[in-house]
Amino acid sequence: MKDLEVEATTLKNQTRQRTVKDVLTAKGINPKVAAFIPQDIDITEEAVSTWLNEYGDVFGVQQESTQGESQAQNPALQAQRRINEVVSTGTPPGVDEDAMSKILNAKSAAELSAILGVSVS
């Protein structure tokens, strides 16, 4: 019975170490931070993430919400999201964008007048 208890404890510790290490590695955090995570928290990804959100600033870890806010304000990322949305949904450009494209690609004054609906005198 004692052997089984020792084996169960060993397996539990190994599983905990592996889970914590995997979560830290996935978040780009040095796995050595695992030494500071309390033994009494659950061995789930959510529990480790919650602990990191609460105490991560001590180790120089930005909270996920702060990272998300800074990314949301980045114009290059906003443009990339718009491009990805168009590509993934297959939505054609809006009327204004399509009209501007036609105007810019007009080969002659007559073609431009036809696009704009203006009669040439």
C-alpha positions in Angstrom: 0.0 0.0 0.0 2.9 2.4 0.9 4.5 1.7 -2.5 1.3 2.6 -4.3 1.0 5.8 -2.3 4.6 6.8 -3.1 4.1 6.0 -6.8 0.8 8.0 -6.9 2.5 11.0 -5.2 5.4 10.7 -7.6 3.1 10.6 -10.6 1.1 13.5 -9.3 4.2 15.6 -8.9 5.5 14.7 -12.4 2.1 15.5 -13.9 2.0 18.9 -12.1 5.5 19.8 -13.2 4.8 18.9 -16.8 1.5 20.8 -16.9 3.0 23.9 -15.4 6.0 23.8 -17.6 3.8 23.3 -20.7 1.6 26.3 -19.8 4.6 28.5 -19.1 6.3 27.5 -22.3 3.1 28.0 -24.4 2.9 31.6 -22.9 6.6 32.3 -23.7 7.5 32.5 -20.0 10.7 31.0 -18.6 9.9 27.6 -17.1 11.9 28.4 -14.0 8.9 30.5 -12.8 7.3 27.1 -12.0 9.3 27.0 -8.8 7.3 30.0 -7.5 3.9 28.6 -8.3 2.3 27.4 -5.1 1.7 23.6 -4.7 -1.9 24.1 -3.5 -3.3 25.4 -6.8 -5.0 23.0 -9.3 -3.0 21.3 -12.0 -5.1 22.7 -14.8 -4.1 25.2 -17.5 -6.9 27.6 -16.4 -5.6 27.6 -12.8 -2.0 28.3 -13.8 -3.2 31.0 -16.2 -5.2 32.6 -13.5 -2.2 32.6 -11.2 -0.1 34.1 -13.9 -2.6 36.9 -14.5 -2.6 37.7 -10.8 1.1 37.4 -10.0 2.8 37.4 -13.4 3.8 41.1 -13.1 6.3 40.1 -10.4 8.1 38.1 -13.1 7.7 40.7 -15.9 4.8 38.9 -17.5 2.1 41.2 -19.1 -1.4 40.2 -18.4 -3.4 38.8 -21.4 -5.9 41.7 -21.3 -3.1 44.3 -21.5 -1.6 42.5 -24.4 -4.9 42.3 -26.2 -5.6 46.0 -25.6 -2.2 47.0 -27.0 -2.7 44.8 -30.0 -6.2 46.1 -30.6 -4.8 49.7 -30.8 -2.0 48.8 -33.3 -3.0 50.1 -36.8 -1.0 47.4 -38.6 -2.7 44.7 -36.7 -6.1 46.3 -37.3 -5.4 46.4 -41.1 -4.2 42.8 -41.0 -7.5 41.7 -39.3 -9.5 43.5 -41.9 -7.5 41.7 -44.7 -7.9 38.4 -43.0 -11.6 38.9 -42.6 -12.1 39.7 -46.3 -10.0 36.7 -47.3 -11.7 34.3 -44.9 -15.3 35.4 -45.6 -14.8 36.0 -49.3 -16.8 39.3 -49.0 -16.2 41.5 -52.0 -15.2 45.1 -51.5 -17.9 47.6 -50.6 -19.5 49.8 -53.2 -17.2 52.8 -52.5 -14.1 50.7 -52.8 -15.3 49.1 -56.0 -16.2 52.5 -57.5 -12.9 54.0 -56.6 -11.1 51.1 -58.2 -13.1 51.6 -61.4 -12.2 55.4 -61.4 -8.5 54.7 -60.8 -8.4 52.1 -63.5 -10.2 54.2 -66.2 -8.2 54.2 -69.4 -9.7 57.2 -71.1 -11.7 60.4 -70.3 -14.8 58.8 -72.0 -14.5 55.8 -69.8 -14.1 58.0 -66.7 -17.1 60.0 -67.7 -19.2 56.9 -68.2 -18.2 55.7 -64.7 -19.0 59.0 -63.1 -22.3 59.4 -65.1 -21.2 62.7 -66.5 -21.9 63.5 -70.2 -18.9 65.0 -72.1 -19.9 68.1 -74.2 
